[in-house]
Amino acid sequence: MNRQVLVAFTILLLALATTGITYSHWIDTARVQTTVSMAKLAIFIQNHNTTQTWIMSPDNHTLELSGTITSSQSIWTGIIIKNNGTTPATITYTIATNDTEAEKWFSNQTYFYGPYLETDDISAVWDKAATMPPSGGLSAPPELPAKNKLVAWQDITLSGTCPPDAFTTIEITVTYTATFSSWTDTVSVIYTLTYSP
């Protein structure tokens, strides 16, 4: 009987030892070293072209323009929007004023060109666009890939039938918004225009 107990006890010890070794192999810690790159969304105004007095914000996100406007006058402003991020961006734009009564006397047209690589020659859509919009402009901004740029020309015109007392000064803000997933970044052009009848 003692021999059977001894054999059973030995088998039990061997089984426990095997289970312990197997278990220790399963709970070994594995260390994996890797680098994760997160997408980055960042746009800014790379260049601008206007006949108005201007101030650019230090971060190149806001171009402020000021000047006078008369009936039938058009004010052209061009900006180059650069996507300095690591992901493509969908660009949208909105126009808002601080005077809804006066805004009815203004019309605007916006033309988009691109996207262009940093090394592309954009003189055909940039150098003379202030006097005549180049052909081939888009009415809606295209997708802007990473490290690419987009040319946007805005024409704001005051109606020739605007009455002299319609407004004194109006602020018109054009905001361009880049979106990727839940990330956004914006650049803006702010016009402060004083009516001179």
DRENDO-1510 file (C-alpha; in Angstrom, 1 decimal, always signed):
<recs>
REC; n; res; u; v; w
REC; 1; MET; +0.0; +0.0; +0.0 .
REC; 2; ASN; +2.9; +2.4; +0.8 .
REC; 3; ARG; +4.4; +1.7; -2.6 .
REC; 4; GLN; +1.1; +2.8; -4.3 .
REC; 5; VAL; +0.9; +5.9; -2.2 .
REC; 6; LEU; +4.6; +6.7; -3.1 .
REC; 7; VAL; +4.0; +6.2; -6.8 .
REC; 8; ALA; +0.8; +8.4; -6.7 .
REC; 9; PHE; +2.7; +11.0; -4.7 .
REC; 10; THR; +5.6; +11.0; -7.2 .
REC; 11; ILE; +3.2; +11.3; -10.2 .
REC; 12; LEU; +1.4; +14.2; -8.4 .
REC; 13; LEU; +4.8; +16.0; -7.8 .
REC; 14; LEU; +5.8; +15.5; -11.5 .
REC; 15; ALA; +2.4; +16.8; -12.7 .
REC; 16; LEU; +2.7; +19.9; -10.4 .
REC; 17; ALA; +6.3; +20.6; -11.6 .
REC; 18; THR; +5.3; +20.3; -15.2 .
REC; 19; THR; +2.3; +22.6; -14.7 .
REC; 20; GLY; +4.5; +25.2; -12.9 .
REC; 21; ILE; +7.0; +25.2; -15.7 .
REC; 22; THR; +4.3; +25.5; -18.3 .
REC; 23; TYR; +2.5; +28.3; -16.4 .
REC; 24; SER; +5.8; +30.2; -16.0 .
REC; 25; HIS; +6.3; +30.2; -19.7 .
REC; 26; TRP; +2.9; +31.5; -20.4 .
REC; 27; ILE; +3.3; +34.5; -18.0 .
REC; 28; ASP; +6.7; +35.6; -19.2 .
REC; 29; THR; +6.7; +39.3; -19.9 .
REC; 30; ALA; +7.3; +40.3; -23.6 .
REC; 31; ARG; +8.6; +43.8; -24.2 .
REC; 32; VAL; +8.0; +45.4; -27.6 .
REC; 33; GLN; +9.6; +48.7; -28.5 .
REC; 34; THR; +8.0; +50.7; -31.3 .
REC; 35; THR; +7.4; +54.2; -32.5 .
REC; 36; VAL; +3.9; +55.6; -33.2 .
REC; 37; SER; +3.5; +58.5; -35.5 .
REC; 38; MET; +0.4; +60.7; -34.9 .
REC; 39; ALA; -1.1; +62.7; -37.8 .
REC; 40; LYS; -0.6; +66.4; -37.6 .
REC; 41; LEU; -2.9; +69.0; -39.1 .
REC; 42; ALA; -1.5; +72.5; -39.5 .
REC; 43; ILE; -2.3; +75.2; -42.1 .
REC; 44; PHE; -1.0; +78.7; -42.4 .
REC; 45; ILE; -1.0; +81.7; -44.8 .
REC; 46; GLN; +2.2; +81.3; -46.7 .
REC; 47; ASN; +1.9; +84.5; -48.8 .
REC; 48; HIS; -0.7; +87.2; -49.6 .
REC; 49; ASN; -1.4; +89.8; -52.2 .
REC; 50; THR; -3.6; +92.8; -51.7 .
REC; 51; THR; -3.8; +96.6; -52.4 .
REC; 52; GLN; -5.2; +97.3; -48.9 .
REC; 53; THR; -3.2; +98.1; -45.8 .
REC; 54; TRP; -2.5; +94.8; -44.0 .
REC; 55; ILE; -1.3; +93.3; -40.8 .
REC; 56; MET; -0.3; +89.6; -40.5 .
REC; 57; SER; -0.6; +87.8; -37.2 .
REC; 58; PRO; +2.6; +86.4; -35.7 .
REC; 59; ASP; +1.4; +82.8; -36.3 .
REC; 60; ASN; +0.4; +83.5; -40.0 .
REC; 61; HIS; -3.1; +82.5; -39.3 .
REC; 62; THR; -4.9; +85.9; -39.6 .
REC; 63; LEU; -4.5; +88.5; -42.3 .
REC; 64; GLU; -6.2; +91.8; -41.3 .
REC; 65; LEU; -6.9; +94.3; -44.1 .
REC; 66; SER; -8.2; +97.9; -43.8 .
REC; 67; GLY; -9.1; +100.6; -46.2 .
REC; 68; THR; -11.8; +102.5; -47.9 .
REC; 69; ILE; -14.3; +101.3; -50.5 .
REC; 70; THR; -16.5; +103.2; -52.9 .
REC; 71; SER; -19.5; +102.2; -54.9 .
REC; 72; SER; -18.8; +99.7; -57.7 .
REC; 73; GLN; -15.2; +99.2; -56.3 .
REC; 74; SER; -13.8; +95.7; -56.2 .
REC; 75; ILE; -11.2; +94.6; -53.7 .
REC; 76; TRP; -9.1; +91.6; -54.7 .
REC; 77; THR; -7.1; +89.7; -52.1 .
REC; 78; GLY; -5.1; +86.6; -52.7 .
REC; 79; ILE; -3.6; +84.2; -50.2 .
REC; 80; ILE; -1.6; +81.0; -50.4 .
REC; 81; ILE; -2.7; +78.4; -47.9 .
REC; 82; LYS; +0.0; +75.9; -47.0 .
REC; 83; ASN; -0.7; +72.5; -45.4 .
REC; 84; ASN; +2.3; +72.1; -43.2 .
REC; 85; GLY; +0.9; +69.0; -41.5 .
REC; 86; THR; +1.4; +65.3; -42.1 .
REC; 87; THR; -2.1; +64.5; -43.4 .
REC; 88; PRO; -4.3; +65.7; -46.2 .
REC; 89; ALA; -7.0; +68.2; -45.3 .
REC; 90; THR; -10.5; +69.0; -46.5 .
REC; 91; ILE; -10.8; +72.8; -46.9 .
REC; 92; THR; -14.1; +74.7; -46.5 .
REC; 93; TYR; -14.7; +78.4; -46.3 .
REC; 94; THR; -17.3; +80.8; -44.8 .
REC; 95; ILE; -17.9; +84.5; -45.1 .
REC; 96; ALA; -19.5; +86.5; -42.2 .
REC; 97; THR; -20.0; +90.2; -41.5 .
REC; 98; ASN; -20.7; +92.2; -38.4 .
REC; 99; ASP; -23.5; +94.2; -40.1 .
REC; 100; THR; -26.2; +92.1; -41.8 .
REC; 101; GLU; -28.0; +95.2; -43.1 .
REC; 102; ALA; -24.9; +96.4; -44.9 .
REC; 103; GLU; -23.8; +93.0; -46.2 .
REC; 104; LYS; -26.6; +93.0; -48.8 .
REC; 105; TRP; -24.7; +95.7; -50.7 .
REC; 106; PHE; -21.7; +93.5; -51.2 .
REC; 107; SER; -21.1; +90.6; -53.5 .
REC; 108; ASN; -18.1; +88.2; -53.5 .
REC; 109; GLN; -16.5; +85.7; -55.8 .
REC; 110; THR; -13.8; +83.2; -54.7 .
REC; 111; TYR; -11.5; +81.3; -57.0 .
REC; 112; PHE; -9.3; +78.4; -55.9 .
REC; 113; TYR; -6.3; +77.0; -57.7 .
REC; 114; GLY; -4.2; +73.9; -56.9 .
REC; 115; PRO; -3.1; +72.0; -55.0 .
REC; 116; TYR; +0.5; +72.6; -55.8 .
REC; 117; LEU; +3.7; +71.1; -54.5 .
REC; 118; GLU; +6.2; +73.5; -52.9 .
REC; 119; THR; +8.4; +73.5; -56.0 .
REC; 120; ASP; +5.6; +74.1; -58.5 .
REC; 121; ASP; +5.5; +77.4; -60.5 .
REC; 122; ILE; +2.3; +79.2; -59.6 .
REC; 123; SER; +3.0; +82.5; -61.3 .
REC; 124; ALA; +0.2; +81.9; -63.8 .
REC; 125; VAL; -2.4; +82.0; -61.1 .
REC; 126; TRP; -0.6; +84.3; -58.7 .
REC; 127; ASP; +1.2; +87.2; -60.3 .
REC; 128; LYS; -1.5; +88.9; -62.4 .
REC; 129; ALA; -4.7; +87.6; -60.7 .
REC; 130; ALA; -5.4; +90.8; -58.9 .
REC; 131; THR; -6.4; +92.4; -62.2 .
REC; 132; MET; -8.0; +89.4; -63.9 .
REC; 133; PRO; -8.8; +86.1; -62.4 .
REC; 134; PRO; -6.9; +83.3; -64.2 .
REC; 135; SER; -8.8; +80.7; -66.1 .
REC; 136; GLY; -9.3; +77.3; -64.5 .
REC; 137; GLY; -10.3; +78.5; -61.1 .
REC; 138; LEU; -12.5; +76.3; -58.9 .
REC; 139; SER; -15.5; +77.6; -57.1 .
REC; 140; ALA; -14.9; +75.1; -54.2 .
REC; 141; PRO; -11.5; +74.4; -52.6 .
REC; 142; PRO; -10.0; +71.0; -53.5 .
REC; 143; GLU; -8.5; +68.5; -51.1 .
REC; 144; LEU; -5.2; +69.8; -49.8 .
REC; 145; PRO; -2.5; +67.1; -49.4 .
REC; 146; ALA; +0.2; +67.3; -46.8 .
REC; 147; LYS; +3.1; +69.7; -47.7 .
REC; 148; ASN; +1.0; +71.2; -50.6 .
REC; 149; LYS; -0.4; +74.7; -51.1 .
REC; 150; LEU; -3.6; +76.2; -52.4 .
REC; 151; VAL; -4.1; +79.6; -54.0 .
REC; 152; ALA; -7.3; +81.4; -53.1 .
REC; 153; TRP; -8.4; +84.7; -54.7 .
REC; 154; GLN; -11.4; +86.6; -53.2 .
REC; 155; ASP; -13.2; +89.5; -55.0 .
REC; 156; ILE; -15.4; +91.6; -52.7 .
REC; 157; THR; -17.4; +94.3; -54.6 .
REC; 158; LEU; -19.6; +97.1; -53.3 .
REC; 159; SER; -22.8; +97.6; -55.3 .
REC; 160; GLY; -22.9; +100.7; -57.5 .
REC; 161; THR; -26.4; +101.4; -56.1 .
REC; 162; CYS; -25.3; +101.4; -52.4 .
REC; 163; PRO; -26.9; +104.5; -50.7 .
REC; 164; PRO; -24.4; +106.9; -49.0 .
REC; 165; ASP; -25.9; +106.2; -45.6 .
REC; 166; ALA; -26.0; +102.4; -45.9 .
REC; 167; PHE; -23.1; +102.0; -43.5 .
REC; 168; THR; -19.9; +103.7; -42.3 .
REC; 169; THR; -17.6; +100.7; -41.6 .
REC; 170; ILE; -18.1; +97.0; -42.1 .
REC; 171; GLU; -16.0; +94.0; -41.0 .
REC; 172; ILE; -16.0; +91.1; -43.4 .
REC; 173; THR; -14.4; +87.9; -42.2 .
REC; 174; VAL; -13.5; +85.0; -44.6 .
REC; 175; THR; -12.5; +81.9; -42.7 .
REC; 176; TYR; -10.8; +78.9; -44.3 .
REC; 177; THR; -11.1; +75.7; -42.3 .
REC; 178; ALA; -9.0; +72.6; -42.7 .
REC; 179; THR; -10.5; +69.4; -41.4 .
REC; 180; PHE; -9.2; +65.8; -41.0 .
REC; 181; SER; -11.2; +63.4; -38.8 .
REC; 182; SER; -11.9; +65.4; -35.6 .
REC; 183; TRP; -9.0; +67.8; -36.0 .
REC; 184; THR; -9.4; +71.3; -37.5 .
REC; 185; ASP; -7.2; +74.3; -38.1 .
REC; 186; THR; -8.2; +77.7; -39.6 .
REC; 187; VAL; -6.8; +80.7; -41.3 .
REC; 188; SER; -8.8; +84.0; -41.7 .
REC; 189; VAL; -8.8; +87.1; -43.8 .
REC; 190; ILE; -10.5; +90.0; -42.0 .
REC; 191; TYR; -11.5; +93.1; -44.0 .
REC; 192; THR; -12.4; +96.4; -42.2 .
REC; 193; LEU; -13.8; +98.6; -44.9 .
REC; 194; THR; -14.9; +102.2; -44.5 .
REC; 195; TYR; -17.5; +103.4; -47.1 .
REC; 196; SER; -16.4; +106.5; -49.0 .
REC; 197; PRO; -19.4; +107.8; -51.1 .
</recs>
